[in-house]
């Protein structure tokens, strides 16, 4: 486990909802709806120490753009040092519109999220999901995950309902057992998703 992750959790426990960085297996599934456009914008919410980001970098084409949203100062510092070629906004994901406008970026073709939804109040969840739906390009996909052990809890069930009310289609992946803890991915879009 990266020392930056442990430091980040200890310094900012309320901003870090995971007990460990996402596994490569989860990272590969969360980016499985990679955009075909050679000039696509890929946005990441909560890159943390960069576990998913490293998979994104492998897929990014020359003219594709990346923007990451991270609130934890320790993680921002680590990301800017280890991935200097990428652009990170020290801002909440609900600011996707203003941050993209500031950088003259289009709507996002793919938005992936490692945000700790369970520690957010419903109002913040709603605000982020609304901004996400508004700034997703036609045919774009929003992918986020939830831990399997928490799925029966009221908060997790309510979040799943919020996803279904924000997007026309929500597909749930098979359980990714090779992650700590095991998780499922929600792939969301305003259009029919390819299998």
C-alpha positions as CSV (number, residue, x, y, z in Angstrom):
1,X,0.0,0.0,0.0
2,X,1.5,3.4,-1.0
3,X,2.8,5.4,1.9
4,X,1.1,8.5,0.3
5,X,-2.3,6.7,0.7
6,X,-1.7,6.0,4.4
7,X,-0.6,9.6,5.0
8,X,-3.6,10.9,3.2
9,X,-6.0,8.8,5.2
10,X,-4.3,9.8,8.5
11,X,-4.2,13.5,7.7
12,X,-7.7,13.8,6.0
13,X,-9.8,10.8,7.1
14,X,-13.1,12.5,6.3
15,X,-11.9,13.0,2.7
16,X,-10.8,9.4,2.1
17,X,-13.4,6.8,2.0
18,X,-11.3,3.8,1.0
19,X,-9.3,1.4,3.2
20,X,-6.9,0.7,0.3
21,X,-6.1,2.0,-3.2
22,X,-8.2,0.5,-6.0
23,X,-6.8,-2.7,-7.5
24,X,-5.7,-2.9,-11.1
25,X,-8.7,-5.2,-11.7
26,X,-11.2,-2.6,-10.6
27,X,-9.3,0.1,-12.5
28,X,-9.5,-1.9,-15.7
29,X,-13.2,-2.4,-15.3
30,X,-14.0,1.2,-14.5
31,X,-12.4,2.4,-17.7
32,X,-13.9,-0.4,-19.9
33,X,-16.1,2.1,-21.7
34,X,-13.2,4.0,-23.2
35,X,-14.2,6.7,-25.7
36,X,-13.5,6.1,-29.4
37,X,-13.1,9.8,-30.2
38,X,-9.4,10.7,-30.7
39,X,-10.1,14.1,-29.0
40,X,-12.1,12.9,-26.1
41,X,-12.1,14.4,-22.6
42,X,-11.6,11.9,-19.8
43,X,-12.4,13.2,-16.3
44,X,-11.6,11.5,-13.0
45,X,-13.2,12.3,-9.6
46,X,-11.0,11.5,-6.6
47,X,-7.9,10.1,-8.2
48,X,-6.3,9.6,-4.7
49,X,-2.8,8.3,-5.1
50,X,-3.4,7.5,-8.8
51,X,-4.3,3.8,-8.9
52,X,-7.0,4.3,-11.6
53,X,-5.1,7.3,-13.1
54,X,-2.2,5.1,-14.0
55,X,-4.6,2.9,-16.1
56,X,-6.1,6.0,-17.7
57,X,-2.6,7.2,-18.7
58,X,-1.9,3.9,-20.5
59,X,-5.0,4.4,-22.6
60,X,-4.9,8.2,-23.3
61,X,-4.2,9.0,-26.9
62,X,-2.1,12.0,-28.0
63,X,-5.0,14.4,-28.5
64,X,-7.2,13.1,-25.7
65,X,-7.4,15.3,-22.6
66,X,-7.5,14.5,-18.9
67,X,-8.8,16.4,-15.9
68,X,-8.7,15.1,-12.4
69,X,-10.7,16.5,-9.4
70,X,-9.0,15.9,-6.0
71,X,-9.8,17.6,-2.6
72,X,-7.1,16.0,-0.5
73,X,-4.0,18.3,-0.5
74,X,-1.6,15.4,0.2
75,X,-2.9,13.4,-2.8
76,X,-2.8,16.5,-5.0
77,X,0.9,17.1,-4.1
78,X,1.7,13.4,-4.8
79,X,-0.2,13.4,-8.1
80,X,1.4,16.5,-9.5
81,X,4.8,15.1,-8.6
82,X,4.3,11.6,-10.1
83,X,2.0,12.5,-13.1
84,X,3.2,16.0,-14.1
85,X,1.8,15.6,-17.6
86,X,-1.8,15.5,-16.3
87,X,-4.0,18.4,-15.1
88,X,-5.5,18.2,-11.6
89,X,-8.1,20.6,-10.2
90,X,-8.0,21.1,-6.4
91,X,-11.8,21.4,-6.4
92,X,-15.0,19.4,-5.7
93,X,-16.4,17.3,-8.6
94,X,-19.5,19.5,-8.6
95,X,-17.3,22.2,-10.1
96,X,-16.8,20.2,-13.3
97,X,-18.6,22.9,-15.4
98,X,-16.6,25.9,-14.2
99,X,-13.3,24.0,-14.2
100,X,-13.8,22.7,-17.8
101,X,-14.8,26.2,-18.9
102,X,-11.7,27.7,-17.3
103,X,-9.6,25.3,-19.4
104,X,-11.6,25.6,-22.5
105,X,-12.5,21.9,-22.4
106,X,-15.5,20.3,-24.0
107,X,-18.1,18.1,-22.2
108,X,-16.6,14.8,-21.0
109,X,-16.8,11.6,-23.0
110,X,-15.8,9.5,-19.9
111,X,-16.1,10.4,-16.3
112,X,-14.7,7.8,-13.8
113,X,-15.1,8.3,-10.0
114,X,-13.3,7.0,-7.0
115,X,-15.3,9.3,-4.7
116,X,-16.3,8.0,-1.3
117,X,-20.1,8.5,-1.9
118,X,-21.0,6.9,1.4
119,X,-19.5,9.7,3.4
120,X,-21.3,12.4,1.4
121,X,-24.6,13.8,2.5
122,X,-27.5,13.3,0.0
123,X,-27.4,17.0,-1.1
124,X,-23.8,16.8,-2.1
125,X,-24.4,13.5,-3.9
126,X,-27.3,15.0,-5.8
127,X,-25.2,18.1,-6.7
128,X,-22.3,16.1,-8.1
129,X,-24.5,13.7,-10.0
130,X,-26.5,16.6,-11.5
131,X,-23.3,18.4,-12.6
132,X,-22.0,15.1,-14.0
133,X,-25.1,14.4,-16.0
134,X,-25.0,18.0,-17.4
135,X,-21.4,17.8,-18.4
136,X,-21.3,14.4,-20.0
137,X,-21.1,14.5,-23.8
138,X,-23.7,12.7,-25.9
139,X,-22.9,9.0,-25.7
140,X,-20.6,9.6,-22.8
141,X,-20.3,7.3,-19.8
142,X,-20.0,7.9,-16.1
143,X,-18.5,5.0,-14.1
144,X,-18.3,4.7,-10.4
145,X,-18.0,1.9,-7.9
146,X,-19.5,0.7,-4.6
147,X,-18.2,-1.8,-2.1
148,X,-20.2,-5.0,-2.0
149,X,-20.4,-5.3,1.8
150,X,-22.2,-1.9,1.9
151,X,-24.7,-2.5,-0.9
152,X,-27.5,-3.6,1.5
153,X,-27.2,-0.5,3.6
154,X,-29.9,2.3,3.2
155,X,-27.3,4.9,2.0
156,X,-26.0,2.6,-0.7
157,X,-29.5,1.7,-1.9
158,X,-30.4,5.4,-2.0
159,X,-27.3,6.2,-4.0
160,X,-28.2,3.5,-6.5
161,X,-31.6,5.1,-6.8
162,X,-30.0,8.5,-7.4
163,X,-27.9,7.1,-10.2
164,X,-31.0,5.6,-11.8
165,X,-32.9,8.9,-11.6
166,X,-29.9,10.9,-13.0
167,X,-29.1,8.6,-16.0
168,X,-31.3,6.8,-18.5
169,X,-29.2,3.6,-18.3
170,X,-27.3,2.2,-15.4
171,X,-25.5,-1.2,-15.8
172,X,-23.9,-3.0,-12.8
173,X,-20.7,-5.0,-13.4
174,X,-20.0,-8.4,-11.9
175,X,-18.4,-8.4,-8.5
176,X,-14.7,-7.5,-8.7
177,X,-13.4,-9.9,-6.0
178,X,-9.8,-9.0,-6.5
179,X,-10.2,-5.6,-4.8
180,X,-10.0,-4.6,-1.2
181,X,-12.9,-4.6,-0.3
182,X,-14.7,-6.3,-3.3
183,X,-16.7,-3.9,-5.4
184,X,-19.1,-3.5,-8.3
185,X,-19.0,-0.8,-11.0
186,X,-22.0,1.3,-12.0
187,X,-21.7,2.3,-15.7
188,X,-24.2,5.1,-16.4
189,X,-25.2,6.9,-19.5
190,X,-28.0,8.9,-21.1
191,X,-27.9,6.4,-24.1
192,X,-27.9,2.6,-24.4
193,X,-24.6,1.1,-23.3
194,X,-22.7,-1.5,-25.3
195,X,-22.3,-4.7,-23.4
